[in-house]
């Protein structure tokens, strides 16, 4: 799990990040395996050379995301078990952004980890941050209770469960406002900027500024594929970091709802045309190999 999580560090728009996004979107639908040639052709549509793509494939293999596997003498790649589980979890997070209601329960994670285990302590804090937890104090973190299963998985994976206590509670009682408390526990400014960056960069992807009803105008092709992959690549980190806080915890100009709505319209407009392009590209490549 740790090696797979490391891939979240890939900068959106980088070759490794785009490759990971292509794999997450299409390798499973291709039967769980894709030839190296197929992957190179798809990445070429994103403006990445074959040499650079092969280097990135090697990087993901070292991170335990991919396994190199030949089929009928054709080199290609399949997912590791850990990566397959991570992608399934990512699908749920990416396509169904979290949104808490005021009555939903919270999860508190209290831990005290000795200095001899400081590397595990660092990994725990890093991984809690990556799933959207906030920091109340150095050894006390908070998140929606819907994330408790993932918290337990992280604690177990790091062998730290006996050093942590998990509480399920109602809305925290704070000295000031909930909005001020949330701004201390989460880096809401940075998170809001991620949403605004996404809106600025991708609102033009859907005709008429992303208004409803524009999906039919997108034709299958390399440009549709590139627009869709770049959108997913930029968006996919946001639902991990954004815990979907209730409105009472957020500033009045919070852009999260606008960003999620835009993402949904882009998926509706580009998802099918992009998949058609991938299917056609793979079929052509396999036909050429067979001949």
C-alpha positions, 0 to 999 in steps of 0.5 A, a space after each residue: 500500500 505504501 508503494 502505491 500511495 507514493 504515486 499520489 506524489 506525481 505532479 498532475 500533468 507530468 508524464 508519470 501522472 498522466 500515464 497513471 491516469 491512462 492506466 487507471 481509466 483504461 487498462 482494466 476495461 482492456 481486460 486487465 492487460 495492455 501491450 506496451 505498444 498500445 500504451 505508447 500510442 495512447 501516450 503519444 496522443 498526449 504528446 509524450 514520446 515513446 522513450 519517455 513513456 517507457 521510462 515512466 512505465 519502468 517507474 510505475 513498475 518499480 512503485 509496484 503499480 504495474 507488472 510486466 507481462 508478455 502475452 503470446 510473445 507481446 510485451 505488456 503490463 498488468 496491474 499489481 493486486 495493490 494497485 487494482 485495489 487502490 484504483 477501485 477505491 479511487 474510482 469511488 472517491 473520484 466519481 462520487 465526491 464526498 459531501 457531509 451533512 451537519 448530522 453526519 458523525 466524525 472520526 477522531 484519531 489519537 496516537 502517541 508514537 515513540 521516537 524510535 518509530 518516527 518514520 512510521 509516525 511520519 508515514 501515518 501523518 502523510 497518509 492521513 493527510 492524503 485521505 483528507 484528514 485534518 490536524 487538530 493537534 500533533 497526535 490528534 487528527 479528524 475526518 468524516 466517519 465515512 473514512 474510518 475504514 481507510 484510517 483502520 487500513 492505514 493503521 494496520 498497514 503501518 502496524 500502529 493500531 495498538 498505538 492509536 485510539 479511534 473515536 466516533 463522535 458528533 460535531 466537535 464543540 469548539 471555542 470559536 466558530 466551526 469555520 475558524 476551527 476548520 481553517 486551522 485543521 485543514 489547509 482550506 486556502 490551498 484546497 480552494 485554490 486546487 478547485 479554482 485552478 481546476 475550474 480555470 483550466 477546464 471550464 472551457 473544455 465543455 462548450 458554452 463554458 460547461 453548461 448542461 447539454 453540451 456533451 453531444 458536441 464532443 466527437 471521438 478522437 485524440 483531442 477528446 481523449 487528451 482533454 478527458 485524460 488531462 481533466 481526470 489527471 488534474 481532478 483525481 487528487 482533489 477528492 482525496 484531499 477534500 473531506 467534503 465538509 458541511 457548509 457550516 465549516 466552510 467560507 461562503 465563497 467555497 468553490 468545491 461544489 462548482 468544481 465538482 459540478 464542472 467535473 461531472 459535466 466533463 465526464 458526461 461530455 468526454 467519457 464515452 468519446 474518449 473510450 471510443 478513441 482508446 478502443 479504436 486505437 488499441 484495435 488498430 495496434 493489435 491488427 497491425 501486430 497480428 499482420 
